[in-house]
């Protein structure tokens, strides 16, 4: 799952979300990512299809959690608009209740080991 939030991103994926507002929850494909790709000085995984969802609250999306089906957080990712180089790019980060929220791209990069 992708759980999109507003507010200041927590310091890490294990920190509390009590000061953040859940804006929307989206469903990831299974598998959620394709095979790792070799990119310049990094490894990259690209998200498979992420189903659009309906916003349950309003705010400006600032980060998202990628969770297992049991809602345990696997990782926290950055959120932005297309071209922002965020790990998860949304068609619009200003979200209102009832709005359709859609992902335009999703990828996670990791530095290559030496």
HUWODA-V536704 format. One record per residue. N is the residue number from 1. RES is the residue in one small letter. OMEGA is omega in whole degrees, -180 to 180 (NA if undefined). Layout:
n=(N,N)
res=(RES,RES)
omega=(OMEGA,OMEGA)
This chain:
n=(1,2,3,4,5,6,7,8,9,10,11,12,13,14,15,16,17,18,19,20,21,22,23,24,25,26,27,28,29,30,31,32,33,34,35,36,37,38,39,40,41,42,43,44,45,46,47,48,49,50,51,52,53,54,55,56,57,58,59,60,61,62,63,64,65,66,67,68,69,70,71,72,73,74,75,76,77,78,79,80,81,82,83,84,85,86,87,88,89,90,91,92,93,94,95,96,97,98,99,100,101,102,103,104,105,106,107,108,109,110,111,112,113,114)
res=(x,x,x,x,x,x,x,x,x,x,x,x,x,x,x,x,x,x,x,x,x,x,x,x,x,x,x,x,x,x,x,x,x,x,x,x,x,x,x,x,x,x,x,x,x,x,x,x,x,x,x,x,x,x,x,x,x,x,x,x,x,x,x,x,x,x,x,x,x,x,x,x,x,x,x,x,x,x,x,x,x,x,x,x,x,x,x,x,x,x,x,x,x,x,x,x,x,x,x,x,x,x,x,x,x,x,x,x,x,x,x,x,x,x)
omega=(172,178,-174,-175,168,178,180,179,175,-178,179,-176,-179,-177,-180,175,-174,-179,-178,179,175,-178,-174,174,-180,180,177,175,175,8,-176,-178,173,178,178,178,176,176,-178,178,180,170,-176,168,-178,-179,170,-177,175,-177,177,179,-180,-179,179,178,-177,177,177,-179,-179,178,178,172,169,-174,170,-179,179,180,172,-176,176,178,177,-178,176,180,177,178,178,-180,-178,-175,173,179,177,-180,-179,177,-180,179,175,-168,176,-179,178,-180,173,180,-179,180,176,174,177,178,178,178,174,178,175,178,-179,NA)
